[in-house]
Amino acid sequence: MTTGGGPDMGVAAARRQLVIDGLGIIVTALGFGFVYGVAAGAAGFSLAEASAMSIIVFGGAAQFAAVGYVAGGFSWLGIILLTAFLNARHLLYSAALAPYLADRPRPVRAVMAHLLTDEAFALALTHFRRAGRTDTWGYWFGAIAATFIPWNLATIAGVLVGGSLPTERFGLDVVFPAAMAGLAVGLITGRRELVAAITGAVGAVAISLAWDPAAGVVAGGLLGPIVGLAMPGPPLEHAYPASTVPLGEVHLEEAIEESQRGTHGPGR
């Protein structure tokens, strides 16, 4: 069994590499968690409310979106639906990890599912392939030590300290929009994505100016993907044979095939 980063190296060596890889994730979680805390405080969230969202929701992009929607007076039903669409990619993540974790008790897998994030997925799948087997310790490290704890500590700091910071002076008021714009540009890998991004952006701005900003966000978020999916082109499974993550190349097509076969999972 091989990984995106090379041949199996054994559990001990893979764990050492996982800890090194996790350091960068910790820094990222601290930075974005702090910005989220600042944004939540500015939107009127109390410390308890902002922290509860970081613990219960635990989804960076969804939390930022929800804070913006709350500040804009959007309905809770709309917020739930939009953030659900935003996190739909986790279905693919869980399918890729399923062969490795199928023999774990259901309650354990439920907790793992709650803690699944982009970063936890990248760390876990790369670690499993490096180790040549499932290593539950590696999953907990990536999900909890490298992501959950730093994110929640930074959330508290952001709420407590953010209100006293001159956000315009330090540029904190544009950190997240700039970061999200960068992420969006990085996701444009073909004609479908480009059309979806342009359609969503134009639709959102037009409807926001003509009617209501909240309605513009919803319309852009729905219109862009619909138009992108309607574009002619190869099947999506051929358009995305692999997904590049900071820790190596994760072959999603191969992982999905493994999850569908079920009986051809990795060793314990």
BELLINNOR-V649070 format. One record per helix or strand of 2 or more residues. SS is the DSSP state (@ for helix, = for strand). FROM is the first residue (numbers start at 0). TO is the last residue. If there is no record, write none. Layout:
ss & from & to
SS & FROM & TO
SS & FROM & TO
//
This chain:
ss & from & to
= & 1 & 2
= & 5 & 6
@ & 10 & 41
@ & 46 & 55
@ & 59 & 70
@ & 75 & 85
@ & 89 & 100
@ & 105 & 113
@ & 117 & 130
@ & 135 & 161
@ & 166 & 169
@ & 174 & 186
@ & 190 & 209
@ & 212 & 229
@ & 235 & 238
= & 242 & 244
= & 247 & 249
@ & 251 & 260
//
